[in-house]
Amino acid sequence: MRISTIQAFNNGVLGIQNNYSNVTQTQEQISSGKRIMTPADDPVGSVRLLQLEQQASKLEQYQSNLTAATNSLSQEEATLNSVNNILQRVREITLEAGNGALDQGGRTALAQELTEREQELFGLMNSKNARGEYLFGGYNSGQAPFEKQPDGSYEYHGDEGQRSIQIASSKLVAINDSGKNLFVDIPHASRVETKVDSGQARISLGDITDQAAFDTAFATQRSMTFSLTADIDGALSAELPGGAAPGPFPLTLNEDGTYSATVSGVSITLDGELAAGDSFTIANKETRGVLDTISQLRKTLESGGDSTDDKRLRSEALALSLENIDNAMNKVLGVQTSIGARMNIIESTGNEHAESELINTTVKSGIEDLDYAEALSRLSLQSVVLQAAQQSYVKISGLSLFNLIR
């Protein structure tokens, strides 16, 4: 086989270059501590590393979401603790107001404290989180959810939604609660509200004693109006507009001078100056907001005298308020329990992510990290091969027929 001089030179140079490239690559690996410097070093390993990096990026985002969820729920829990403390104090005031020995001055002092508690609770219900979002506005977190109206009642401007955040590939957790569910849709103990439309008489709060008649009367309407009529003997009865059925409902005179009647399944008591033509309204109200309950309780303590009828009406109002406050406290307790469950989910999910991160780090290290013992041994071998290639090239390059002609 004939080998030209230029071919021999080129083969020698190519061999030296390849060996030098191997030595340089191994030196770079030792300097960086990484086995894979370019995708060409290990195509399969490079793809796996890319997948692990993508997963690590997702875990980092999930961890950020977990932190945000923890902060939001922790703030909501602290707010609800304060709400519960206020409701507990309101409950104590309600019980104290039921003391028969308390005069109007004492009731006025309790009403003044209720005013402060009402304003404090109103502020808590419009609380914001660290990002400036209202905690209890549902999806509508940019607007104050509760607003006090000129008549002293409260209106909710949020919605019933719950904002959620993703904490895992297939796991979402709610980071707030709707103020409507928490503070507005509180079960109303009596389920009805009554009021005087005209006349000097007074009407009690109302009590449902005939559920079937009540359901029939309020199946297609939320409220009904009735008025007092007198027969030829002057006996009073309650009658629906136009004398509609059912009715009329007779009024029974009690020993204490009050009148009792059952109108469409609702038992009521009337006192004061009753007269034919007096008009009253009974409304079906299944829920009552906690702020409205406290507001009505305050108004009850601010007004009223010390007569027998006044004490009876006040006692009914206090008993109803106490039940409604208990219902509100139970609602808050239920949401606090839900928050605790969500916090447990966040904690367990965080532990899962920590384990996944550890596994990913271990796998990634096994793929890309350099085995220094093997690399140093390989560098030593490659250095010897490079030196041999250089020395052989020197010897071969020195061979020439001209050296024999002398």
PyMOL commands that set and color helices and strands:
alter all, ss='L'
color gray80, all
select helices_A, chain A and resi 5-32+39-41+43-97+104-125+179-184+211-217+241-243+290-302+308-368+372-397+401-404
alter helices_A, ss='H'
color red, helices_A
select strands_A, chain A and resi 146-148+154-156+164-168+171-174+192-198+200-203+207-208+223-230+236-239+249-250+252-253+259-263+266-273+279-284
alter strands_A, ss='S'
color yellow, strands_A
deselect
rebuild
show_as cartoon
